[in-house]
Amino acid sequence: MTTTDFSAPVPPPADPPPARAIRRSSTDRVAAGVAGGLGEYFRVDPVLFRVLFAVSAFFGGAGIVAYLLAWAVIPEVGATDAPLDRFVGELRRRRIPFWLVAGVAILIGWAVLFSWWAPAPFFPAVIAVILLVVVLSRRKPPVEPAAAPPVQAVGWVPETQAWISESRARSRERRRRAAPVRWITLGVLAATLAVLVVCDAVSGIVIPAYFWTAGGIVLAGLLVGLVLRRTPWSISLLLVPTVVGLVAFGGSRASLHDGVGQEYWTPSSVAQLDSSYRLAIGQGVLNLSEVTLDRPTHVSITMGAGQLRILVPNGLNVQVRARVHLGTVQLNGRDDFLPGHSSSSGVNLDLQVPATSQTGPALTIDVHLTDGEVSVENV
């Protein structure tokens, strides 16, 4: 009869093989090691993935997008967190909702890469990104150092409310600190513009001087705020109308001293024909129907913005040299009288009115209109 010895030790069960994790390669890499890591994980030649990324890049940039996404979600060898995990953790530490950042990034990428008027081909990709955002927004953040307790994951609604509250508090504190610089800048700006208005009313100041002065004072205020670490960023909004004004009136020779409104100039003879007519903003009409020339005459018309009408009688030898910064030039209601002429901007034309040559003394009219329309009409 045999007996079984139950006292012999039983060998422990073998440990399961460690789970293989995909990592970006640190040795076999051309760019970020994505293809090398995929090759090591699937045990294939990484050249295969490099070819796939390169070829798919020609199909709307899909290969580039796929490579960037892989770099963002795959950690490098020796690291536990992917770049996207670290980015999400940093957003949570700063109390910035990840869904907000991702939404803005999607809108910018869509506006740059795709067509807003044809979203159907990319609708599945948008749904996939939204699902990715939802999943990542509910992931626990990386463990903080021992000195600081870990930040607990919260829902997007209270997270957004906390972010808004903290942003408002910080904004109020920044405005309070920057208030002295802001009010001093606005005071200097208002006083300087008032002085310019007085000087303009007395002797005339070109319109661009207002915008150059305003822009210089605002930039000086921002620079002083940066040096003092009390930057009044709210006054930077004043740079928008300043830049718009400089673009519109940058080369203007007119001033508010020249007048605003409607001017009707009706000389009845060459003796009553002034050598210069000026109007800041409005409509000017130069009626030459009663003028008879006995000698060559030159007239200059300067306007800032508006419409200028020049009424020329038949038989009068008139040459109009129009210089328009932004606007159009019309002859008898048409702006297509010259081959290749465009009525967009930067018009610089010499017109013989009427188009056929005339005999006798000539009246030359130099027009400088910054923004608007010059209309030459035969009456």
KENU-918814 format. One record per residue (C-alpha): residue number from 1; chain; y, x, z. Coordinates in steps of 0.05 Angstrom, whole numbers. Layout:
<atom NUM 'A' <Y X Z>>
...
//
This chain:
<atom 1 'A' <0 0 0>>
<atom 2 'A' <67 29 -19>>
<atom 3 'A' <134 18 15>>
<atom 4 'A' <204 19 -14>>
<atom 5 'A' <255 64 18>>
<atom 6 'A' <319 22 24>>
<atom 7 'A' <356 78 60>>
<atom 8 'A' <370 117 -4>>
<atom 9 'A' <444 113 -23>>
<atom 10 'A' <461 69 -82>>
<atom 11 'A' <507 105 -132>>
<atom 12 'A' <575 72 -138>>
<atom 13 'A' <589 34 -202>>
<atom 14 'A' <622 73 -256>>
<atom 15 'A' <698 64 -261>>
<atom 16 'A' <719 25 -322>>
<atom 17 'A' <753 67 -374>>
<atom 18 'A' <828 68 -366>>
<atom 19 'A' <865 19 -410>>
<atom 20 'A' <897 52 -469>>
<atom 21 'A' <972 43 -473>>
<atom 22 'A' <1013 52 -535>>
<atom 23 'A' <1066 105 -528>>
<atom 24 'A' <1115 139 -576>>
<atom 25 'A' <1090 209 -591>>
<atom 26 'A' <1128 269 -565>>
<atom 27 'A' <1094 319 -610>>
<atom 28 'A' <1079 285 -677>>
<atom 29 'A' <1147 257 -693>>
<atom 30 'A' <1196 255 -750>>
<atom 31 'A' <1249 209 -720>>
<atom 32 'A' <1232 174 -653>>
<atom 33 'A' <1157 185 -653>>
<atom 34 'A' <1140 112 -669>>
<atom 35 'A' <1093 127 -727>>
<atom 36 'A' <1060 184 -689>>
<atom 37 'A' <1048 139 -629>>
<atom 38 'A' <1019 83 -672>>
<atom 39 'A' <974 133 -706>>
<atom 40 'A' <947 160 -639>>
<atom 41 'A' <937 89 -613>>
<atom 42 'A' <899 63 -674>>
<atom 43 'A' <867 132 -688>>
<atom 44 'A' <892 135 -759>>
<atom 45 'A' <936 183 -797>>
<atom 46 'A' <1009 169 -776>>
<atom 47 'A' <1029 182 -848>>
<atom 48 'A' <1003 112 -863>>
<atom 49 'A' <1054 80 -816>>
<atom 50 'A' <1110 125 -842>>
<atom 51 'A' <1095 102 -913>>
<atom 52 'A' <1094 29 -890>>
<atom 53 'A' <1161 36 -855>>
<atom 54 'A' <1192 71 -915>>
<atom 55 'A' <1166 22 -967>>
<atom 56 'A' <1184 -40 -927>>
<atom 57 'A' <1254 -13 -918>>
<atom 58 'A' <1268 -31 -991>>
<atom 59 'A' <1252 -105 -976>>
<atom 60 'A' <1317 -126 -945>>
<atom 61 'A' <1315 -69 -894>>
<atom 62 'A' <1253 -99 -859>>
<atom 63 'A' <1224 -30 -847>>
<atom 64 'A' <1287 -5 -813>>
<atom 65 'A' <1290 -66 -769>>
<atom 66 'A' <1216 -60 -751>>
<atom 67 'A' <1223 13 -734>>
<atom 68 'A' <1283 0 -689>>
<atom 69 'A' <1247 -57 -653>>
<atom 70 'A' <1186 -13 -643>>
<atom 71 'A' <1230 43 -614>>
<atom 72 'A' <1263 -7 -567>>
<atom 73 'A' <1199 -37 -538>>
<atom 74 'A' <1150 23 -538>>
<atom 75 'A' <1160 74 -482>>
<atom 76 'A' <1155 148 -496>>
<atom 77 'A' <1098 190 -470>>
<atom 78 'A' <1108 203 -396>>
<atom 79 'A' <1156 144 -387>>
<atom 80 'A' <1140 77 -356>>
<atom 81 'A' <1199 38 -384>>
<atom 82 'A' <1219 26 -456>>
<atom 83 'A' <1292 33 -477>>
<atom 84 'A' <1298 -43 -478>>
<atom 85 'A' <1271 -47 -407>>
<atom 86 'A' <1323 2 -383>>
<atom 87 'A' <1378 -35 -420>>
<atom 88 'A' <1358 -102 -390>>
<atom 89 'A' <1355 -71 -321>>
<atom 90 'A' <1425 -42 -329>>
<atom 91 'A' <1451 -110 -351>>
<atom 92 'A' <1420 -143 -289>>
<atom 93 'A' <1451 -91 -243>>
<atom 94 'A' <1518 -106 -274>>
<atom 95 'A' <1505 -181 -270>>
<atom 96 'A' <1513 -191 -345>>
<atom 97 'A' <1467 -245 -374>>
<atom 98 'A' <1419 -214 -423>>
<atom 99 'A' <1417 -278 -464>>
<atom 100 'A' <1492 -272 -476>>
<atom 101 'A' <1487 -200 -501>>
<atom 102 'A' <1427 -217 -545>>
<atom 103 'A' <1462 -278 -573>>
<atom 104 'A' <1523 -239 -593>>
<atom 105 'A' <1480 -185 -624>>
<atom 106 'A' <1442 -237 -665>>
<atom 107 'A' <1506 -268 -691>>
<atom 108 'A' <1535 -200 -710>>
<atom 109 'A' <1471 -178 -744>>
<atom 110 'A' <1464 -243 -781>>
<atom 111 'A' <1536 -241 -805>>
<atom 112 'A' <1528 -168 -829>>
<atom 113 'A' <1458 -169 -858>>
<atom 114 'A' <1443 -240 -879>>
<atom 115 'A' <1478 -298 -912>>
<atom 116 'A' <1506 -353 -868>>
<atom 117 'A' <1499 -403 -924>>
<atom 118 'A' <1425 -389 -935>>
<atom 119 'A' <1391 -382 -867>>
<atom 120 'A' <1325 -414 -886>>
<atom 121 'A' <1286 -350 -904>>
<atom 122 'A' <1304 -318 -837>>
<atom 123 'A' <1294 -379 -793>>
<atom 124 'A' <1225 -356 -767>>
<atom 125 'A' <1255 -288 -749>>
<atom 126 'A' <1311 -322 -710>>
<atom 127 'A' <1260 -364 -671>>
<atom 128 'A' <1220 -301 -655>>
<atom 129 'A' <1282 -266 -629>>
<atom 130 'A' <1300 -326 -586>>
<atom 131 'A' <1230 -327 -555>>
<atom 132 'A' <1235 -253 -542>>
<atom 133 'A' <1301 -263 -506>>
<atom 134 'A' <1271 -318 -463>>
<atom 135 'A' <1211 -276 -444>>
<atom 136 'A' <1252 -214 -428>>
<atom 137 'A' <1303 -254 -388>>
<atom 138 'A' <1248 -276 -341>>
<atom 139 'A' <1217 -207 -332>>
<atom 140 'A' <1226 -174 -265>>
<atom 141 'A' <1276 -117 -266>>
<atom 142 'A' <1252 -45 -254>>
<atom 143 'A' <1244 -25 -181>>
<atom 144 'A' <1309 3 -151>>
<atom 145 'A' <1311 66 -109>>
<atom 146 'A' <1294 60 -36>>
<atom 147 'A' <1368 63 -17>>
<atom 148 'A' <1382 -3 -51>>
<atom 149 'A' <1340 -66 -47>>
<atom 150 'A' <1310 -89 -113>>
<atom 151 'A' <1349 -142 -152>>
<atom 152 'A' <1309 -205 -155>>
<atom 153 'A' <1301 -241 -221>>
<atom 154 'A' <1340 -305 -225>>
<atom 155 'A' <1346 -361 -275>>
<atom 156 'A' <1397 -356 -330>>
<atom 157 'A' <1441 -412 -302>>
<atom 158 'A' <1455 -382 -234>>
<atom 159 'A' <1457 -313 -265>>
<atom 160 'A' <1511 -336 -313>>
<atom 161 'A' <1550 -370 -257>>
<atom 162 'A' <1548 -307 -215>>
<atom 163 'A' <1570 -265 -274>>
<atom 164 'A' <1628 -311 -289>>
<atom 165 'A' <1650 -312 -216>>
<atom 166 'A' <1648 -236 -210>>
<atom 167 'A' <1684 -228 -277>>
<atom 168 'A' <1739 -275 -255>>
<atom 169 'A' <1748 -238 -189>>
<atom 170 'A' <1751 -171 -224>>
<atom 171 'A' <1799 -198 -276>>
<atom 172 'A' <1845 -225 -222>>
<atom 173 'A' <1844 -157 -188>>
<atom 174 'A' <1859 -121 -253>>
<atom 175 'A' <1917 -168 -269>>
<atom 176 'A' <1945 -159 -199>>
<atom 177 'A' <1944 -83 -205>>
<atom 178 'A' <1973 -84 -275>>
<atom 179 'A' <2027 -136 -260>>
<atom 180 'A' <2084 -85 -248>>
<atom 181 'A' <2072 -49 -313>>
<atom 182 'A' <2064 -114 -351>>
<atom 183 'A' <2128 -145 -326>>
<atom 184 'A' <2168 -81 -336>>
<atom 185 'A' <2142 -76 -408>>
<atom 186 'A' <2158 -149 -423>>
<atom 187 'A' <2227 -141 -392>>
<atom 188 'A' <2243 -79 -433>>
<atom 189 'A' <2217 -115 -495>>
<atom 190 'A' <2260 -177 -483>>
<atom 191 'A' <2323 -136 -468>>
<atom 192 'A' <2314 -92 -529>>
<atom 193 'A' <2302 -151 -576>>
<atom 194 'A' <2365 -185 -548>>
<atom 195 'A' <2406 -122 -564>>
<atom 196 'A' <2377 -121 -634>>
<atom 197 'A' <2395 -194 -645>>
<atom 198 'A' <2467 -180 -624>>
<atom 199 'A' <2472 -119 -669>>
<atom 200 'A' <2441 -158 -726>>
<atom 201 'A' <2491 -214 -718>>
<atom 202 'A' <2549 -163 -720>>
<atom 203 'A' <2529 -115 -775>>
<atom 204 'A' <2458 -131 -798>>
<atom 205 'A' <2391 -98 -782>>
<atom 206 'A' <2332 -98 -829>>
<atom 207 'A' <2277 -146 -809>>
<atom 208 'A' <2222 -92 -801>>
<atom 209 'A' <2263 -60 -745>>
<atom 210 'A' <2244 -118 -699>>
<atom 211 'A' <2170 -108 -709>>
<atom 212 'A' <2173 -32 -705>>
<atom 213 'A' <2211 -36 -640>>
<atom 214 'A' <2165 -88 -610>>
<atom 215 'A' <2103 -49 -629>>
<atom 216 'A' <2131 16 -601>>
<atom 217 'A' <2149 -16 -534>>
<atom 218 'A' <2081 -50 -527>>
<atom 219 'A' <2044 14 -543>>
<atom 220 'A' <2087 53 -494>>
<atom 221 'A' <2071 1 -440>>
<atom 222 'A' <1996 8 -454>>
<atom 223 'A' <2000 83 -452>>
<atom 224 'A' <2037 83 -385>>
<atom 225 'A' <1986 35 -358>>
<atom 226 'A' <1929 80 -380>>
<atom 227 'A' <1961 140 -345>>
<atom 228 'A' <1972 100 -281>>
<atom 229 'A' <1903 66 -286>>
<atom 230 'A' <1939 -1 -287>>
<atom 231 'A' <1933 -20 -360>>
<atom 232 'A' <1962 -89 -376>>
<atom 233 'A' <1913 -106 -431>>
<atom 234 'A' <1941 -176 -438>>
<atom 235 'A' <2004 -150 -473>>
<atom 236 'A' <1960 -120 -527>>
<atom 237 'A' <1958 -190 -557>>
<atom 238 'A' <2031 -179 -578>>
<atom 239 'A' <2006 -126 -626>>
<atom 240 'A' <1975 -180 -670>>
<atom 241 'A' <2041 -213 -691>>
<atom 242 'A' <2072 -144 -694>>
<atom 243 'A' <2021 -119 -745>>
<atom 244 'A' <2025 -184 -784>>
<atom 245 'A' <2101 -178 -787>>
<atom 246 'A' <2098 -106 -810>>
<atom 247 'A' <2048 -123 -865>>
<atom 248 'A' <2092 -181 -888>>
<atom 249 'A' <2161 -149 -881>>
<atom 250 'A' <2146 -75 -880>>
<atom 251 'A' <2189 -59 -940>>
<atom 252 'A' <2241 -112 -933>>
<atom 253 'A' <2315 -94 -942>>
<atom 254 'A' <2339 -162 -916>>
<atom 255 'A' <2367 -177 -847>>
<atom 256 'A' <2378 -241 -808>>
<atom 257 'A' <2452 -227 -816>>
<atom 258 'A' <2444 -247 -890>>
<atom 259 'A' <2432 -319 -870>>
<atom 260 'A' <2375 -369 -864>>
<atom 261 'A' <2368 -434 -903>>
<atom 262 'A' <2389 -455 -973>>
<atom 263 'A' <2440 -419 -1015>>
<atom 264 'A' <2466 -445 -1082>>
<atom 265 'A' <2505 -393 -1122>>
<atom 266 'A' <2543 -422 -1181>>
<atom 267 'A' <2591 -373 -1213>>
<atom 268 'A' <2632 -403 -1269>>
<atom 269 'A' <2651 -337 -1301>>
<atom 270 'A' <2636 -263 -1301>>
<atom 271 'A' <2694 -252 -1254>>
<atom 272 'A' <2662 -299 -1202>>
<atom 273 'A' <2594 -266 -1209>>
<atom 274 'A' <2582 -223 -1147>>
<atom 275 'A' <2548 -156 -1153>>
<atom 276 'A' <2502 -171 -1095>>
<atom 277 'A' <2470 -234 -1066>>
<atom 278 'A' <2431 -233 -1001>>
<atom 279 'A' <2389 -283 -961>>
<atom 280 'A' <2341 -270 -904>>
<atom 281 'A' <2295 -330 -905>>
<atom 282 'A' <2301 -394 -946>>
<atom 283 'A' <2314 -416 -1018>>
<atom 284 'A' <2365 -384 -1063>>
<atom 285 'A' <2388 -412 -1130>>
<atom 286 'A' <2430 -371 -1179>>
<atom 287 'A' <2457 -417 -1233>>
<atom 288 'A' <2483 -378 -1293>>
<atom 289 'A' <2493 -438 -1338>>
<atom 290 'A' <2570 -430 -1338>>
<atom 291 'A' <2571 -354 -1346>>
<atom 292 'A' <2593 -322 -1411>>
<atom 293 'A' <2587 -246 -1415>>
<atom 294 'A' <2640 -202 -1446>>
<atom 295 'A' <2613 -136 -1418>>
<atom 296 'A' <2547 -109 -1391>>
<atom 297 'A' <2539 -133 -1319>>
<atom 298 'A' <2491 -115 -1262>>
<atom 299 'A' <2472 -161 -1204>>
<atom 300 'A' <2427 -147 -1145>>
<atom 301 'A' <2391 -201 -1105>>
<atom 302 'A' <2357 -184 -1039>>
<atom 303 'A' <2314 -234 -1000>>
<atom 304 'A' <2265 -229 -943>>
<atom 305 'A' <2221 -290 -952>>
<atom 306 'A' <2226 -354 -991>>
<atom 307 'A' <2239 -377 -1062>>
<atom 308 'A' <2289 -351 -1112>>
<atom 309 'A' <2307 -391 -1174>>
<atom 310 'A' <2347 -360 -1231>>
<atom 311 'A' <2374 -411 -1281>>
<atom 312 'A' <2389 -377 -1348>>
<atom 313 'A' <2424 -414 -1406>>
<atom 314 'A' <2397 -406 -1476>>
<atom 315 'A' <2433 -351 -1514>>
<atom 316 'A' <2450 -309 -1452>>
<atom 317 'A' <2421 -239 -1456>>
<atom 318 'A' <2389 -231 -1387>>
<atom 319 'A' <2339 -179 -1362>>
<atom 320 'A' <2306 -192 -1295>>
<atom 321 'A' <2273 -135 -1258>>
<atom 322 'A' <2232 -168 -1204>>
<atom 323 'A' <2201 -130 -1145>>
<atom 324 'A' <2158 -175 -1102>>
<atom 325 'A' <2116 -148 -1044>>
<atom 326 'A' <2074 -210 -1031>>
<atom 327 'A' <2081 -268 -1079>>
<atom 328 'A' <2089 -288 -1152>>
<atom 329 'A' <2137 -285 -1210>>
<atom 330 'A' <2142 -345 -1257>>
<atom 331 'A' <2177 -353 -1324>>
<atom 332 'A' <2191 -426 -1341>>
<atom 333 'A' <2137 -450 -1293>>
<atom 334 'A' <2083 -402 -1316>>
<atom 335 'A' <2056 -339 -1285>>
<atom 336 'A' <2007 -320 -1341>>
<atom 337 'A' <2059 -297 -1391>>
<atom 338 'A' <2036 -225 -1390>>
<atom 339 'A' <1966 -201 -1409>>
<atom 340 'A' <1926 -185 -1346>>
<atom 341 'A' <1981 -209 -1300>>
<atom 342 'A' <1957 -231 -1232>>
<atom 343 'A' <1998 -275 -1185>>
<atom 344 'A' <1969 -244 -1121>>
<atom 345 'A' <2012 -189 -1092>>
<atom 346 'A' <2051 -128 -1109>>
<atom 347 'A' <2086 -158 -1170>>
<atom 348 'A' <2132 -109 -1207>>
<atom 349 'A' <2157 -137 -1272>>
<atom 350 'A' <2213 -129 -1323>>
<atom 351 'A' <2229 -195 -1358>>
<atom 352 'A' <2271 -207 -1419>>
<atom 353 'A' <2298 -278 -1416>>
<atom 354 'A' <2284 -309 -1464>>
<atom 355 'A' <2226 -268 -1491>>
<atom 356 'A' <2260 -257 -1558>>
<atom 357 'A' <2314 -204 -1561>>
<atom 358 'A' <2387 -226 -1555>>
<atom 359 'A' <2450 -195 -1581>>
<atom 360 'A' <2513 -182 -1542>>
<atom 361 'A' <2525 -155 -1472>>
<atom 362 'A' <2466 -157 -1425>>
<atom 363 'A' <2463 -182 -1354>>
<atom 364 'A' <2413 -142 -1312>>
<atom 365 'A' <2388 -175 -1248>>
<atom 366 'A' <2350 -132 -1197>>
<atom 367 'A' <2309 -176 -1150>>
<atom 368 'A' <2279 -149 -1085>>
<atom 369 'A' <2238 -205 -1053>>
<atom 370 'A' <2190 -186 -997>>
<atom 371 'A' <2149 -250 -992>>
<atom 372 'A' <2154 -311 -1036>>
<atom 373 'A' <2166 -332 -1107>>
<atom 374 'A' <2214 -313 -1162>>
<atom 375 'A' <2224 -367 -1214>>
<atom 376 'A' <2264 -354 -1278>>
<atom 377 'A' <2280 -417 -1318>>
<atom 378 'A' <2316 -430 -1383>>
<atom 379 'A' <2365 -488 -1379>>
//
